[in-house]
Amino acid sequence: MNRLPFVLLASALLYSCGRSAPANVAATVNGRAITYADLDKQYELQFGSLSERPNDDQVAIQRLEVLRTLIDNEIMLQRAEKMGLLAVDADVEGKFTEMKAPYTQEEFQKQLTQKKLTAEDLKAQLRRDLTVQKLFNKEITSQISISDQDITDFYNANKASFNLAEPQIHMAQILVTPAPDPNVHNLKNDKAVTDEQARRKIEGLFNRVNNGEDFAMLAQNFSEDPNSAQNGGDLGFIPESALDKANVELKKTLMALQPGQHTNIIHTEEGYRILKVMTKEPAGQRALSDPNVQQTIRETLLNRKDQLLKAAYYEVARNEAKVVNYFAAGIAGGKK
């Protein structure tokens, strides 16, 4: 039997029910099939460019993770369908045109080819993503309300953190690394696996930031920083003295940026990143009446609540769905 970590094995048993698998079906969600072709395609997209092939157990773990994401996406897609929230053609074409805009036709086609996608594949993925986004907006984001009392309570509980011993910069980042980290859990489960793929990914995200897309949402969906991705890339307040550890040019760039502005793509040992200055705060106690303090607290509370409600929503949706994971059942049963 393959030696799988206990959590994955337990998950495999939880999702399976011991029945015989239909031909070429990796899992079903409420009777709708996710085929091995679907799994293979998504696995190739995420892990196919690895320079060193992992061992059989690692491949199995990776494929279980990919299938888990496919299952979750299918659950959400079906919930959106029931609510009549499917993205329409105009939504898809608009997003497709927006993604193409920064590139020539040849450059865009090259990117699709490198990812082994056709234009129709990309449009199908966009339709799914936009549909799930509409679901989250209706079921979660639009339901979140942060009151003035919530802001006051947070300020009083964290007043010391608004007393700055020196000037600080509140920053956020989008990080893309050349090797997938199992601890990274961005909403799209999107991880680059080579330096070239990481570079292409960060260039695409940089263009989307420049085109006005929400930085925090892009970080939640695509950033590969395990510590900040789920919080919209929020790095918190960084003392100016801490920037002395950065190179001179980077410090000069960050000091010159105004709140709301972001850097160009920065290449470091970890990979590629885009840094955004949220606010700049002078030394001293910041008062609750300061609009920047209120905005910072509001965004913090919104992000926390959004992440909490999404996590709970996923769990409830999984519980209500009828999922049969044949691939997991085969591994748990010791079958190849």
C-alpha positions as CSV (number, residue, x, y, z in Angstrom):
1,M,0.0,0.0,0.0
2,N,1.3,3.5,-0.8
3,R,2.5,5.3,2.3
4,L,0.1,8.4,2.4
5,P,0.0,10.9,5.2
6,F,-2.8,10.1,7.6
7,V,-4.7,13.3,6.8
8,L,-4.8,12.6,3.1
9,L,-5.7,8.9,3.7
10,A,-8.5,10.0,6.0
11,S,-9.7,12.4,3.4
12,A,-9.6,9.7,0.8
13,L,-11.7,7.4,3.0
14,L,-14.1,10.2,3.8
15,Y,-14.7,11.0,0.1
16,S,-15.1,7.4,-1.0
17,C,-17.9,5.0,-0.5
18,G,-16.4,1.8,-1.8
19,R,-18.4,1.3,-5.0
20,S,-16.9,0.3,-8.3
21,A,-15.5,3.2,-10.4
22,P,-17.1,3.9,-13.7
23,A,-14.6,3.8,-16.6
24,N,-12.4,6.8,-16.8
25,V,-14.1,8.6,-13.9
26,A,-11.9,10.0,-11.1
27,A,-14.8,11.4,-9.0
28,T,-18.4,12.4,-9.2
29,V,-20.1,15.4,-7.6
30,N,-23.9,15.0,-7.3
31,G,-23.6,12.5,-10.1
32,R,-21.6,14.7,-12.5
33,A,-18.3,13.2,-13.5
34,I,-14.8,14.5,-13.2
35,T,-12.8,12.4,-15.6
36,Y,-9.2,11.3,-15.4
37,A,-8.7,13.4,-18.6
38,D,-9.8,16.4,-16.5
39,L,-7.5,15.4,-13.7
40,D,-4.6,14.7,-16.0
41,K,-5.0,18.0,-17.8
42,Q,-5.1,20.1,-14.6
43,Y,-2.2,18.1,-13.1
44,E,-0.1,18.7,-16.2
45,L,-0.9,22.4,-16.0
46,Q,0.3,22.6,-12.4
47,F,3.1,20.1,-12.2
48,G,4.0,19.0,-15.7
49,S,6.9,21.4,-16.0
50,L,8.8,20.1,-13.0
51,S,12.5,19.5,-14.0
52,E,12.8,16.5,-11.6
53,R,10.1,13.9,-11.6
54,P,8.7,13.2,-8.1
55,N,8.4,9.6,-6.8
56,D,5.2,7.7,-7.2
57,D,3.9,8.6,-3.7
58,Q,4.5,12.3,-4.3
59,V,2.7,12.1,-7.6
60,A,-0.3,10.5,-5.9
61,I,-0.4,13.2,-3.3
62,Q,-0.2,15.9,-5.9
63,R,-2.9,14.3,-7.9
64,L,-5.1,14.0,-4.8
65,E,-4.6,17.7,-4.1
66,V,-5.5,18.6,-7.7
67,L,-8.6,16.4,-7.7
68,R,-9.7,17.9,-4.4
69,T,-9.6,21.4,-6.0
70,L,-11.5,20.1,-9.0
71,I,-14.1,18.7,-6.7
72,D,-14.4,21.9,-4.7
73,N,-14.7,23.9,-8.0
74,E,-17.4,21.6,-9.3
75,I,-19.4,21.9,-6.0
76,M,-19.3,25.7,-6.2
77,L,-20.1,25.7,-9.9
78,Q,-23.2,23.5,-9.3
79,R,-24.4,25.8,-6.5
80,A,-24.0,28.8,-8.8
81,E,-26.0,27.1,-11.5
82,K,-28.9,26.4,-9.1
83,M,-29.0,30.1,-8.2
84,G,-28.9,31.2,-11.8
85,L,-25.5,32.9,-11.4
86,L,-23.8,31.5,-14.5
87,A,-21.5,33.9,-16.2
88,V,-22.9,35.0,-19.6
89,D,-21.0,35.1,-22.9
90,A,-20.5,38.9,-22.5
91,D,-18.8,38.4,-19.1
92,V,-16.4,35.8,-20.6
93,E,-15.6,37.7,-23.7
94,G,-15.0,40.9,-21.7
95,K,-12.5,39.1,-19.4
96,F,-10.9,37.3,-22.3
97,T,-10.4,40.6,-24.2
98,E,-9.0,42.2,-21.1
99,M,-6.4,39.4,-20.6
100,K,-5.4,39.6,-24.3
101,A,-5.1,43.4,-24.3
102,P,-1.4,43.7,-23.1
103,Y,-0.1,41.3,-25.7
104,T,0.1,40.9,-29.4
105,Q,-1.8,38.0,-30.9
106,E,1.4,36.1,-31.3
107,E,2.5,36.6,-27.8
108,F,-0.9,35.6,-26.4
109,Q,-1.0,32.5,-28.5
110,K,2.5,31.6,-27.3
111,Q,1.4,31.8,-23.7
112,L,-1.6,29.6,-24.4
113,T,0.7,27.1,-26.2
114,Q,3.1,27.0,-23.3
115,K,0.3,26.2,-20.9
116,K,-1.1,23.6,-23.4
117,L,-4.4,25.5,-23.6
118,T,-6.6,26.5,-26.5
119,A,-8.6,29.8,-26.5
120,E,-11.7,27.8,-25.9
121,D,-10.1,26.0,-22.9
122,L,-9.2,29.4,-21.4
123,K,-12.8,30.8,-22.0
124,A,-14.2,27.7,-20.3
125,Q,-12.0,28.3,-17.3
126,L,-12.9,32.0,-17.3
127,R,-16.6,31.1,-17.3
128,R,-16.2,28.8,-14.3
129,D,-14.1,31.4,-12.4
130,L,-16.5,34.2,-13.1
131,T,-19.4,32.1,-12.1
132,V,-17.9,31.1,-8.8
133,Q,-16.9,34.8,-8.2
134,K,-20.6,35.8,-8.7
135,L,-21.6,33.1,-6.2
136,F,-19.1,34.4,-3.6
137,N,-20.2,38.0,-4.2
138,K,-23.8,37.2,-3.7
139,E,-23.5,34.7,-0.8
140,I,-20.5,36.1,1.1
141,T,-19.0,39.5,0.1
142,S,-22.3,41.4,-0.2
143,Q,-23.4,40.0,3.2
144,I,-20.4,41.4,5.1
145,S,-21.1,44.5,7.2
146,I,-18.5,46.2,9.4
147,S,-20.1,48.6,11.9
148,D,-18.5,51.7,13.5
149,Q,-18.7,49.8,16.8
150,D,-16.7,46.9,15.3
151,I,-14.0,49.4,14.2
152,T,-14.0,51.0,17.7
153,D,-13.7,47.7,19.5
154,F,-10.8,46.6,17.2
155,Y,-9.0,49.9,17.8
156,N,-9.4,49.7,21.6
157,A,-8.2,46.1,21.7
158,N,-5.2,46.9,19.5
159,K,-4.5,50.5,20.4
160,A,-0.8,49.8,21.1
161,S,-0.3,48.7,17.5
162,F,-1.3,52.1,16.3
163,N,1.4,53.8,18.5
164,L,4.3,53.9,16.1
165,A,7.8,54.2,17.5
166,E,9.0,55.3,14.0
167,P,7.5,56.0,10.6
168,Q,6.1,52.8,9.1
169,I,4.8,51.7,5.7
170,H,1.8,49.5,5.4
171,M,2.5,47.2,2.5
172,A,1.0,44.3,0.6
173,Q,2.6,41.9,-1.9
174,I,2.0,39.4,-4.7
175,L,4.7,36.7,-4.7
176,V,5.2,34.1,-7.4
177,T,7.9,31.4,-6.8
178,P,9.5,29.0,-9.3
179,A,8.7,25.9,-7.2
180,P,5.3,24.9,-5.8
181,D,5.0,25.0,-2.0
182,P,2.5,22.6,-0.4
183,N,1.9,25.2,2.3
184,V,0.5,27.7,-0.3
185,H,-3.3,27.8,-0.4
186,N,-4.4,30.6,-2.7
187,L,-8.0,30.5,-3.8
188,K,-7.2,29.3,-7.3
189,N,-4.6,26.7,-6.0
190,D,-2.4,28.3,-8.7
191,K,1.3,27.6,-8.4
192,A,4.1,28.1,-10.8
193,V,6.5,25.2,-11.2
194,T,9.4,26.6,-13.2
195,D,11.2,30.0,-13.3
196,E,9.8,30.6,-16.8
197,Q,6.3,29.8,-15.7
198,A,6.7,32.1,-12.6
199,R,8.0,34.9,-14.8
200,R,5.0,34.6,-17.2
201,K,2.6,34.4,-14.3
202,I,3.9,37.5,-12.5
203,E,3.9,39.4,-15.8
204,G,0.3,38.6,-16.3
205,L,-0.6,39.6,-12.8
206,F,1.4,42.8,-13.2
207,N,-0.6,43.7,-16.3
208,R,-3.9,43.0,-14.4
209,V,-2.8,45.2,-11.5
210,N,-2.0,48.0,-14.0
211,N,-5.4,47.5,-15.6
212,G,-7.0,48.3,-12.3
213,E,-7.9,44.9,-10.9
214,D,-8.1,44.7,-7.2
215,F,-4.7,44.0,-5.7
216,A,-6.0,42.1,-2.7
217,M,-8.2,39.8,-4.7
218,L,-5.4,39.0,-7.1
219,A,-3.2,38.2,-4.1
220,Q,-5.9,35.9,-2.6
221,N,-6.4,34.1,-5.9
222,F,-2.8,33.8,-7.1
223,S,-0.1,34.9,-4.7
224,E,2.3,32.1,-3.5
225,D,3.2,33.6,-0.2
226,P,1.9,31.2,2.5
227,N,1.8,33.9,5.1
228,S,0.0,36.7,3.3
229,A,-2.0,35.3,0.3
230,Q,-5.1,34.5,2.3
231,N,-5.1,38.1,3.7
232,G,-5.0,39.7,0.3
233,G,-1.2,40.0,0.4
234,D,-1.3,42.2,3.5
235,L,2.2,42.4,5.0
236,G,1.1,44.7,7.8
237,F,3.1,47.8,8.9
238,I,6.8,47.7,8.3
239,P,9.2,50.1,10.1
240,E,11.3,52.3,7.8
241,S,14.4,51.0,9.6
242,A,13.5,47.4,8.4
243,L,13.9,48.6,4.9
244,D,17.6,49.1,5.6
245,K,17.9,45.3,5.1
246,A,16.7,45.8,1.5
247,N,19.0,47.0,-1.2
248,V,19.4,50.7,-1.7
249,E,17.4,50.9,-4.9
250,L,14.5,49.0,-3.5
251,K,14.3,51.1,-0.4
252,K,14.5,54.3,-2.5
253,T,11.7,53.0,-4.7
254,L,9.4,52.2,-1.7
255,M,10.1,55.5,0.0
256,A,9.2,57.3,-3.3
257,L,5.9,55.5,-3.8
258,Q,2.7,57.1,-2.7
259,P,-0.2,55.2,-1.0
260,G,-2.0,53.2,-3.6
261,Q,1.0,52.9,-5.9
262,H,2.9,49.6,-6.5
263,T,6.4,48.7,-7.7
264,N,7.4,47.1,-10.9
265,I,8.2,43.4,-10.9
266,I,11.0,42.7,-8.4
267,H,13.2,39.6,-8.9
268,T,14.6,38.1,-5.6
269,E,15.9,34.8,-4.5
270,E,12.4,33.6,-3.6
271,G,11.0,34.5,-7.0
272,Y,9.1,37.4,-8.4
273,R,7.0,39.9,-6.4
274,I,5.0,43.1,-6.7
275,L,4.9,45.3,-3.6
276,K,2.1,47.8,-3.0
277,V,2.2,50.7,-0.5
278,M,-1.2,50.8,1.3
279,T,-0.5,53.7,3.6
280,K,2.4,55.6,5.2
281,E,2.2,56.4,8.8
282,P,4.4,58.9,10.8
283,A,5.7,58.1,14.3
284,G,3.3,58.5,17.3
285,Q,-0.1,57.4,18.4
286,R,-2.7,57.3,15.6
287,A,-6.1,58.4,16.7
288,L,-9.3,56.5,16.0
289,S,-10.6,59.6,14.2
290,D,-7.8,59.3,11.6
291,P,-9.5,58.2,8.4
292,N,-6.4,56.0,7.5
293,V,-6.8,54.2,10.8
294,Q,-10.4,53.5,10.2
295,Q,-9.8,52.4,6.6
296,T,-7.0,50.0,7.8
297,I,-9.2,48.5,10.5
298,R,-12.2,48.2,8.1
299,E,-10.1,46.4,5.5
300,T,-8.5,44.1,8.1
301,L,-11.9,43.1,9.5
302,L,-13.4,42.7,6.0
303,N,-10.5,40.4,4.9
304,R,-10.8,38.4,8.1
305,K,-14.5,38.0,7.8
306,D,-14.3,37.2,4.1
307,Q,-11.8,34.5,4.6
308,L,-13.7,33.0,7.5
309,L,-17.0,32.9,5.7
310,K,-15.4,31.5,2.5
311,A,-13.8,28.7,4.5
312,A,-17.1,27.9,6.3
313,Y,-19.0,28.1,3.0
314,Y,-16.7,25.6,1.4
315,E,-17.2,23.2,4.4
316,V,-21.0,23.5,4.4
317,A,-21.1,23.0,0.6
318,R,-18.9,19.9,0.8
319,N,-21.2,18.5,3.5
320,E,-24.3,19.0,1.4
321,A,-22.8,17.6,-1.8
322,K,-22.7,14.0,-2.7
323,V,-19.1,13.3,-3.6
324,V,-17.6,10.0,-4.6
325,N,-13.8,10.1,-5.0
326,Y,-12.9,6.9,-6.9
327,F,-9.3,7.9,-7.3
328,A,-8.9,8.3,-3.6
329,A,-10.7,5.1,-2.9
330,G,-8.4,3.2,-5.1
331,I,-5.3,4.6,-3.3
332,A,-6.8,3.9,0.1
333,G,-7.6,0.4,-1.0
334,G,-4.0,-0.2,-2.0
335,K,-4.8,-0.3,-5.7
336,K,-2.6,1.4,-8.3
